[in-house]
Amino acid sequence: MLDLLASSGNIATDLLERTASTLRVQEIVRLSLAPAFLLAAIGAIMNVMMTRMIWVAERIERLEERMEEERTPRDYSELAWLRRRRLLAQRAVMFSTIAGLTICVVVALLFVSAFIKPQIGTVTALAWIATMGFLITGLLHFVVETLVAARGYREQEHRDGPSGD
C-alpha cells in the first residue's frame, strides 16, 4: 500500500510524511475531545427535548380524538397551546441536530487540517461559531417551550382547578 502511494507522486509522499507523526495525530485527537464531549451533551439534551415533544404529540392525538366526539372551547385552547409547544420543541430539536452536525464538521476539519498544507483554522473557527449559534438557538427554543408549558399549566389550574391528566 505504501509503495502504491509513494509511486503516485509527490502528493502521496508529502501526505505520508505529514501524517506519520504519532504526536501530530495525538494532538489532533486531543483537540477533538472538547467537540466530542459537546456532541455527547447535545445528544443528552436532545433526548430530553424528544421526550417532551413525544409527550406533546401524543397529547395532541388524544385531544383530537376526543374532539371528534365533543368540542369545547377549553379543548380548542389546549390544542392551540399544545401545537405551539410542539412547534417550539421541533425547532429546538432541529437546531440542536444542526449543532451536532456542525460539531462533526469541526472534528473532521481538525483531522483534515493535519493532512493538508493550506491553513483552515478560520474555517474551523467559523464552523465552531456556527455550532454555538445553532446550539444557543435550539436551547432558547427549548427554554421558551418550557415557559409556555409552565404558563399553560398555571392558567389551566387557575381556570379549572388541578387537572387529573
N, C-alpha and C positions, 0 to 999 in steps of 0.2 A: 504494500500500500504506500509506504513512504517513497519507494522507487517511482511509483506512478505519479505521485505528487511532485517529486523532485524533477522528474523528466518533463513535466508540463510547463516548466519555465520558472522565471524569476518570482512570480506571484506566489506560487506554492511554497517555494523555499523561504520567502520572506514571512509568509503566514506561519510556517512551522517554527521559524526562529522566534517570532514574537509570542507564540503560544506555548513554547516548550518550557518556559519558566514556571515551575510549580509555585513560586512565590507570587507571580503575577496572577495566576488562577486563584490562589488562596485569597489574595487581596480582593479580587472581583467577587468571590463568594462572600467574603466578609462584608463588602459594601452592599450586597444584595440581601443581607439578613434583615435590615430595617424594613425595606419594602415588603419582604416576605411576611414578616410579623404583622405589618399593616394589612396585608391581604387576608391573613387569618382573622384579624379583628373585624375587618369588613364582613367577612363571612359570618362571624358570630352575630354581628348587628343585623345582618340581613335575615338571619334565622328568626330573630325576634320580630322583625318587620313582616316577614312572611306569615308567621303565626297570627299576628294581628290581622293581616289582610285576609287570610283564610277565614278567620272567625267572622269578620265583617261580611265577606262574600256569602258565607253560609247563612248568616242572619238575614241578609237581603233576600236570599232564596226562600227562607221560611216565611218571611214577611210578605213577599209577593204571592206565595201560595195561599196564605191566609187572606190576602186582599182579594183573591178571586171570589171568595165566598162573601166577605163583608168588608166594606171600605169605610174607615173612619178618618176624620181629619188628623187624629193622632198618628195613624198608620202612615199617612202621606208625609207628615212632618218627620217621623222617624226614618222613613225611606230616604227622604232628601238628605237627612243628617248622615245616614249610613253611606249613601252614594258619595257624599263629599269626603268622608273618611276613606273610602275605598280609593278614590282618585288620588288623595294625598299619599296613601300607602303605596299605591302603584308607582307614583312619581319617586317616592323615597327609594323604593327597590330599584327602579330604573337607573337613577343617578348613582346609587351605590354600586350597581353592577358595572356601569361605565367606569366608575372609580377603580373597581377591581381589575377591569380590562386595561386601564392605563397603567396601573401598578405593574401588570405583566409586561407592558411595553417598556417601562422603566428598567425592569430587571433584564429584559432582552437587550436593551440599549447598553446597559452596563457591560454585558458579556461581549456584545459586538464591538464596543469601544476598545476592547483588549486585542481585537483581531485586525483592526483597520488603522491606517495612518491618519486619515482626517480626524480632527478632534470633533467629537459630537457632544461635548459637555453641555452646550447650550440647548441642544435638542433634548437631552436627558433632563435638564433642569426644567424646560418648558413642559415636558411630559409629567414631571413631578408636580409642578404648579397646577396643571390641568387636573391631575388626580385630586389634589387638595380642593380645588374648586368644585369638582363633581361630588366629592365626599361631603363637603360642607353643605352643598345644595341638597343632597339626599338627607342629611341629618336634620336640616332645617325643615324639610317637608315632614320628616318623622316627628319632630317636635310639634309642629302645627297640628298633625294628625292626633297626637296625644292630647293637645289642648282642646281640640274640637271634641274629642271623645269625652274628656272630663267635663267640659261645659255642657255637653248634651246630656250626660247623666245627671248633673246637678239640676238642669232645667226640668228633666223628666221627673225626678224625685220631688222637686218643688211643686210641680203641677199635679202629679198623680199619686204621690206618696211612694214609699220604697217599692221597687219592682221585684217580681219573683223570677225574672229572666236571668 
